[in-house]
Amino acid sequence: MRSLMIGGFAALIASVSLAGGHGDAPMQKDSEWFKNAQEVLKQKLAQQPNMNRAKNVILFIADGNGVGSNYATRLFHGQKNGGFGDENILPYEQFSNLALVKTYNTNAQTPDSAGTGTAMHAGVKTKAGVLGVNDKVVRGDCSTVDGAMVNNASEIFTKMNKAVGIVSTARITHATPASVYAHSADRNFEDNSKLPDGCGQKDIAAQLIDAMKDGRIDVAMGGGRRHFIEADVADEEGKNGKRTDGMNLVEEAKKLGAQYAWNDKTAGQLKTDGTPILALFESSHMKYEADRTGEPSIAEMTELAIKSLSNNKEGFFLSVESGRVDHANHDGNAQRMVTDGVAFAEAVAKAMDMTNPEETLIIVTADHEHAIAFNGYCGRGSPIMGLCYGIDGSGTKHNGKPVTADDGKPYTVIGYLNGPGSVLKKGDNGYEGSRPDLTNEQAMDIDYLQQALIPKSSETHSGEDVAAYAHGPQAHLVNGTIEQNYIFHVIHHAFTAK
């Protein structure tokens, strides 16, 4: 009876609202806001869940791109295209299915990317800093790995006869991409020189080559060349490797029949006929999008990966990480963060164009957020990279006058709780300082570090929820507030749904 009363009351409220109390239509019926909302309502009422089994799944992870960082990217993208920014919609924000994701590790309120990557690629939460293992492992203790290993995406999905690929703008041995294929007591064991004496596990780069040998990884593209070659050997760009075991893993991959690329020219020569690919475009991480030269964009790598993996008649799983969104946040450099965020959005759009939503599930998410914050009270159209301008009470756009704080100085729209841009500087008597004067031109410079409070050489992650957007078969299962490891279970179910 109570549920019927609630339902009837809701219907009554709806009818009164749309009648406006005066005739058949409300007085605001001609408002563009009103008409647009009515159109969105019609679209949502017409939606039906896609119950198909997924042939392909693409998991997009913008590392560090929580709700706040994503908001900054949305405004930056919209303002670059001539709008106010806040009305802008990024490609994946058009997806019909959305969830909030709890990102903590089992021993960390604020997570790290190895634990979060393992959650999404293996279906279990685990400790910070470990890969492909449960939380019984002791970080850094190789002897605890064997009893704690969990099957990862490369192991599980190849048993379903799926091709598996990884793309990252970070090192391909870095935490998030490594969680697709590796088991490690520590995310830092990227090459053999990092392994402690007596460690029984292989380093992460060696595990990638093993995964390619076993047919568990068909495409691997990113940075991290230094972890595949010897310390006394220079790579194609004159930088030495890190390995001390005499192994050249690039040559090992070639012996297995893999194609190799190291820059944009050689990437353009790769065959996309299903022949395995190992592409290592930098000694360490790939360049920020704003500084990119001589290497493919994340959208171009995504396109190559999809073309190659699509040769498998049984379908594929592809994990794509925009790793440098995270690094720019750590640097306190918001402009490079949002520039990489836009490049990530373009990669999602490319995947949408190249795949059929009836058979390909696309999930777009982040592994964690950062200690980013947004100041007020800014008028509409205040440059997201620049100063906060006042609200115009007689118009729509900001009034062009910088808003000042109690110290009489203007402030930027974006700030960080901590990081290298701290207003506190170390002096003879400890940390002290005050905010400097700032112009909009200075704030808009690509090298500008946003003001922060707590001094830290590298800004930190934060622990709040991130978003997950889903589109395609079984995407309706991405809804509500979910644990991060649940994402893997949606992917697995999409591959096996009847």
Secondary structure by P-SEA (a helix, b strand, c coil): caaaaaaaaaaaaaaaaaaccccccccccccaaaaaaaaaaaaaaacccccccccbbbbbbcccccaaaaaaaaaaaaaaacccccccccccccccbbbbbbccccccccccaaaaaaaaacccccccccccccccccccccccccccccccaaaaaaaacbbbbccccccccccccccccccccccccccccccccccccccaaaaaaaaaaaccccccccccccccccccccccccccccccccccaaaaaaaabbbbbccaaaaaaccccccbbbbbcccccccccccccccccaaaaaaaaaaaaccccccbbbbbbccaaaaaaaaccaaaaaaaaaaaaaaaaaaaaacccccbbbbbbbcccccccccccccccccccbbbbbbcccccccccbbbbccccccccccccccccccccccccccbbbbbccccccccccccccccccccccbbbbbbcbbbbbbbccccccccccccccaaaaaaaaaaccc
